């Protein structure tokens, strides 16, 4: 949802991303339970982030907080703007960025602490 910024992430997309192939009815229940726990945890720790129902999905409002990926992409854009497009450096930096992000995503998805499992 953070990657969608304030654009609603469709419930079916969230479910398929987290629990692919699970019974939709059960997975929807899992999702609502997880979001309830997330909201409660954010509130208990005074984190200024809110999770809201929006249409057929949900949004996360960061309320002034910055997502690390947004900050990182801004830094990348700043770096790329320093080199002329014709130098080939932009392509090298971009390809390195894509490889790095892919590796980080793979690590995040396989790490036990952040992999979501159904109840």
C-alpha positions as CSV (number, residue, x, y, z in Angstrom):
1,X,0.0,0.0,0.0
2,X,2.9,2.4,0.7
3,X,4.1,1.9,-2.9
4,X,0.7,3.0,-4.1
5,X,1.1,6.1,-2.0
6,X,-2.4,7.6,-1.5
7,X,-3.9,5.7,-4.5
8,X,-6.1,2.8,-3.2
9,X,-4.6,-0.6,-3.5
10,X,-7.3,-3.0,-4.5
11,X,-8.3,-5.6,-1.9
12,X,-8.1,-8.5,-4.4
13,X,-4.6,-7.4,-5.4
14,X,-3.4,-7.2,-1.8
15,X,-4.9,-10.6,-1.1
16,X,-3.3,-12.2,-4.2
17,X,0.1,-10.6,-3.3
18,X,0.1,-11.9,0.3
19,X,-1.9,-15.1,0.1
20,X,-1.8,-16.4,-3.5
21,X,-4.1,-19.2,-4.2
22,X,-5.9,-19.1,-0.8
23,X,-9.7,-19.1,-0.5
24,X,-10.7,-15.5,-1.1
25,X,-13.2,-15.5,1.7
26,X,-10.6,-16.7,4.3
27,X,-7.9,-14.5,2.9
28,X,-10.2,-11.4,3.1
29,X,-10.8,-12.2,6.8
30,X,-7.0,-12.5,7.3
31,X,-6.4,-9.2,5.6
32,X,-9.0,-7.4,7.7
33,X,-7.6,-8.9,10.9
34,X,-4.0,-7.9,9.9
35,X,-5.1,-4.3,9.1
36,X,-6.9,-4.1,12.4
37,X,-3.7,-5.1,14.2
38,X,-1.7,-2.7,12.1
39,X,-4.0,0.2,12.9
40,X,-4.0,-0.6,16.6
41,X,-0.2,-0.9,16.6
42,X,0.3,2.4,14.8
43,X,-2.0,4.1,17.2
44,X,-0.5,2.6,20.3
45,X,3.0,3.7,19.2
46,X,1.9,7.2,18.1
47,X,3.0,6.6,14.5
48,X,1.3,9.3,12.3
49,X,0.3,6.8,9.6
50,X,-3.3,5.8,8.9
51,X,-4.8,2.9,7.0
52,X,-8.1,3.7,5.4
53,X,-10.8,1.9,3.4
54,X,-11.1,3.4,0.0
55,X,-13.5,2.1,-2.6
56,X,-12.5,-1.5,-3.3
57,X,-9.3,-1.3,-1.5
58,X,-7.2,0.5,1.1
59,X,-4.8,3.4,1.3
60,X,-2.0,4.3,3.7
61,X,-1.7,8.0,4.5
62,X,1.8,8.8,5.7
63,X,0.8,12.1,7.3
64,X,4.2,13.7,6.8
65,X,6.2,10.5,7.2
66,X,8.4,9.5,4.3
67,X,8.7,6.0,2.9
68,X,12.3,4.8,2.5
69,X,11.6,3.8,-1.1
70,X,10.4,7.3,-1.9
71,X,13.5,8.9,-0.3
72,X,15.7,6.4,-2.1
73,X,14.1,7.0,-5.5
74,X,14.4,10.8,-5.0
75,X,18.2,10.3,-4.3
76,X,18.5,8.3,-7.4
77,X,16.7,10.9,-9.5
78,X,19.1,13.6,-8.1
79,X,22.1,11.4,-9.0
80,X,20.8,10.7,-12.5
81,X,20.1,14.4,-13.1
82,X,23.9,15.2,-12.7
83,X,24.8,13.2,-15.8
84,X,23.9,13.8,-19.4
85,X,21.6,11.2,-20.8
86,X,24.0,10.5,-23.7
87,X,26.9,9.6,-21.3
88,X,25.6,6.1,-20.7
89,X,26.1,6.6,-17.0
90,X,22.4,7.0,-16.4
91,X,21.7,3.6,-17.8
92,X,24.5,2.0,-15.7
93,X,23.2,3.7,-12.5
94,X,19.6,2.7,-13.4
95,X,20.5,-0.9,-14.0
96,X,22.5,-1.0,-10.8
97,X,19.5,0.4,-9.0
98,X,17.1,-2.2,-10.5
99,X,19.5,-5.0,-9.5
100,X,19.8,-3.6,-5.9
101,X,16.1,-3.2,-5.5
102,X,15.4,-6.6,-6.8
103,X,17.9,-8.1,-4.4
104,X,16.4,-6.2,-1.5
105,X,12.9,-7.2,-2.5
106,X,13.9,-10.9,-2.6
107,X,15.5,-10.6,0.8
108,X,12.5,-8.9,2.3
109,X,10.1,-11.5,0.9
110,X,12.1,-14.5,2.2
111,X,12.9,-13.1,5.6
112,X,11.0,-14.8,8.4
113,X,10.3,-11.7,10.3
114,X,8.4,-9.9,7.6
115,X,6.9,-12.8,5.6
116,X,3.1,-12.8,6.3
117,X,1.6,-16.1,6.9
118,X,-2.1,-16.8,7.3
119,X,-3.4,-17.5,10.8
